[in-house]
Amino acid sequence: MLRTAFVVVLQAAIVVAASGGVAVATNLARPDGIPLVTDVEYDIFAPCRDSEADSEAAGPADLLGSAHEVILYVDARPAPAFAEEHVDGAINVPYSALFGASEQDIAMIKERAAAKKATKIIVYGVFKDPASPQQKVDFAKPLALQLVESEIKGVKHLEGGMEKLKKAGTKTVKGTGGAN
């Protein structure tokens, strides 16, 4: 039985190697074949941060604020997570790992911060990945970096998300009642 399994694996490896060799040879023989190494630059679809900008992590004192501070909370989680629970008055800007936040979302954050006269913007965004529920995803720092790169002042990211906010006593609400 072990010998039969070995023979099957060996035959499969020979077929794969032969098929790959025929495919590469055919591609090289064609005048319009696909190059093995590109000589033309191509677009990168995931946003790559080229700047030296960085986002500062929000500490416990940032969450408490003070009498002269006005905090604008930005929730980077997807809309369903926002609807489940969010900071009262938070703005929901679902961050995309592939595309980042849109220019319209960045402009909206600038407008809301100016209208509210916010002295600090705290971005939070930890949620459970639907594809892998045991894994948590945190979009707070990438969105905060994008805001800093857009020259928005007073931006900090919160590590720990809603759990950390609730432990600090920040008022949360359920539903889509925040500023979207």
N, C-alpha and C positions, 0 to 999 in steps of 0.2 A: 504494500500500500504506500509506504514512504517512497519507494522507487518510482511508482506511478505518479505521485504528486510532483516529484523532482522532474520527471520527464515532461509533464504538462507545463510546469513553470519554465523550463528550458525552452520548450517549443514556443511558448508565448513570447519569451524574450527575443528569440530569433525572428519571429514575425514582426514584433515592434521595431527592432533594429532595421530589418529589411525594408519595412514600410517607410520609416524615417529616412533611410538612405535614398529610396526612390523619390520621395517627396522633395528632398533637398536637391538631388540631381536634376529633377524636372524643373524646379524653380530656377536653378542656375542656368539651365539651357534656354529658358524662355527670355526673349528680349525685354518683356515687360514684367519680369519676375519681381517678387518682393525682396528688397535688399535685406541681407542678414543684419547689417548695421546701418542705421539711417545717417544720411549726410545732410539732412534738412532738419532744422529745429522744429519742434512740435509744441503745441499748447499743453500746459500742465493744468489739469482740471481742478485739483485741490489747491486751495489758497495757500501759498507759501509766504511766510512773513519774512520780508527782507530788511525791515528796519531794526534798529537797536532798541526800540521802545519796549518797555516792560510794564506789567501791571502789578501793582502792589497788592498783597493779600490783606483783606480786611480783618482786623483784630476785634476782640471783645469790646473795646472802647468805641470802635467805629459803629458797632451795632446799637450801642446805647445812645450815641449822639449826644448833643447838648442843646441848651436853650437857643443858641445862635446858629445851630446847624440844621439844614433841611436836607433830608436824605431822599433820593429817588431810587427806588428798587427796580432792577431790570431782571426779569425771569427769562433765562435762556432755554428753558425746557420746551418740549413740544406742547401744543395747545391742550391735548388731553390731560397731561400732567398738571398744567397750569389750572385747568378747570377743576381738577381734583382738590387742589389746595394751593394757595399762593399768599404772599404778603399783601395785606390790605393796601390797595392803591398802586400795586406794582404794574409795570408795563410788561406785556408778554412779547418778546422778540425771539421766536423759535430759531435757534442757531442751527445752521447746516454745516456739517463737517466738510461737505464737498464745496459749497458755495459761500460759506460765511453768512453774514447778515447783509441784507440788501441796502443800497444807498438810501432808499425810502425809509427803512427802519432806522438807520443812523440819523437821518434828518429828523425823524419823529422824536428820537431820544433827545437830540439837541433842543428841539422845540419844547418838549415837555420839561426838560431841565431848566430852560430859560423861564418858561411860564411859572414853574413852581419855585423859581429862584433857589434851585438845589445847590448846595455847597459840596455835596458828595453824592456820587453814584455808586451803588453797590450792586454788582452783578452776581447772581446765584444761578445754579443750573445743574444740580445732581439729580439724575433720574435713573430708573431701572430700564435697561435695554429690553424692548419687547422680544427681540430675537434671542436674547440670552438673559432671562430674568434674574439670574444670580449675579450678573455683572452690572455694575453701576457706571454710568457715563457722566462726565462733568464738563459742561460747555461753558462754565463761568469764565475761566481764564482766557480761552480763545476769543470769546466775545469781548471781554474787557480789553484784551490786546488790540482788537480791531477798533474799539472806541478810542483808545489812547492814540493809535496811529491816525485816527480821524481828528486828532487835536482837541478832543473833549477833555476838559480838566476835571480833577477830583474823582477819577474812576478807580475803583478797587474791586477785586474779585473775592468772593467768599468761598473758601474751601469747606465742604461739609454740607452745603445746601440747606434745604428746609429744616432738617433735623437740628442743625446748629442755630438757625434763626429761632426755632421754637424753644430751644433750651435757653436762649438769651431773652426770651419773653416777648419777642416780636409778634404783633397781632397778625394772625393769618385768617383767611376766609376761604370758603369753598364756592365753586361756581365760576362763571366767566365774567364776574363783575369787575374785574380789574380793567385797566386801560390797555386795550389791545392795539 
